[in-house]
Every structure is written in structure tokens, then in C-alpha cells.
Amino acid sequence: MDNASYHRNEDVRLRMTELNIEPVYNVSYRYEFNSIERLWAMYKQHFRKVLLKKMLLDAEARGDFLG
């Protein structure tokens, strides 16, 4: 199970004990160990750079550029 508070709720623990279930919890979340997070970070960085450039070019074309 993940570490959501409702999975560690006293009622849930009691019910698992009644059913002879021993919970196994996931380790705490770590950004560094999740490769998809690094991929998303690179994608977002690229997207922001491209989007910002497009927004600036569009603003300049409309005459809204303040630079």
C-alpha cells in the first residue's frame, strides 16, 4: 500500500488485524528514484522555453512587446 493517511487509519489497521492481513507499505516517495519525474522535468523545461519564445514573438508581432 502507499503511505496515504487513510491506509494507516486506526479503523483500517484494526480491520486488517481482524482479517489476519499484514500490511506492506511502499517506501517513501523520492523524486530522485523516479525516472519518469526526470523525463517530465526535461519536457516541461523544453516546453516552457518553446512556449515563452512563441509568446514573446506573438506579442512582438502584435506590437505588445515591452522590450
C-alpha positions in Angstrom: 0.0 0.0 0.0 1.1 3.6 -0.4 1.5 5.8 2.6 -1.8 7.6 2.4 -3.1 8.5 5.8 -6.3 6.6 5.3 -4.3 3.4 4.8 -2.8 3.9 8.2 -6.1 4.8 9.9 -6.8 3.0 13.1 -10.0 1.5 11.8 -8.2 0.1 8.8 -5.4 -1.3 11.0 -8.0 -3.0 13.2 -9.8 -4.5 10.3 -6.6 -5.8 8.8 -5.8 -7.4 12.1 -9.2 -9.0 12.3 -8.7 -10.4 8.8 -5.1 -11.5 9.6 -3.7 -9.2 7.0 -0.2 -7.8 7.5 0.2 -4.6 5.5 3.2 -4.0 3.4 3.8 -0.3 2.7 5.7 1.3 -0.1 8.9 3.2 0.7 8.5 7.0 0.9 8.3 8.8 -2.4 11.7 10.0 -3.7 11.8 12.2 -6.8 15.4 11.2 -7.5 14.5 7.5 -7.8 11.6 8.0 -10.2 12.9 8.2 -13.7 9.6 9.5 -15.2 9.9 12.6 -13.0 13.3 13.4 -14.6 11.8 12.9 -18.0 8.8 15.2 -17.2 11.1 17.8 -15.8 13.1 17.9 -19.1 9.9 18.0 -21.1 8.5 20.9 -19.1 11.7 22.8 -19.3 11.8 22.5 -23.1 8.1 23.2 -23.4 8.4 26.4 -21.3 11.3 27.6 -23.4 9.4 27.0 -26.6 6.2 28.4 -25.3 7.9 31.5 -23.9 9.7 32.2 -27.2 6.4 31.8 -29.1 4.6 34.1 -26.7 7.3 36.8 -27.0 7.3 36.5 -30.8 3.5 36.8 -30.9 3.5 39.8 -28.6 6.1 41.5 -30.7 4.1 40.8 -33.8 1.0 42.4 -32.2 3.1 45.4 -31.0 2.6 44.4 -27.4 6.3 43.8 -26.8 7.6 45.9 -23.9 11.3 45.3 -24.6 
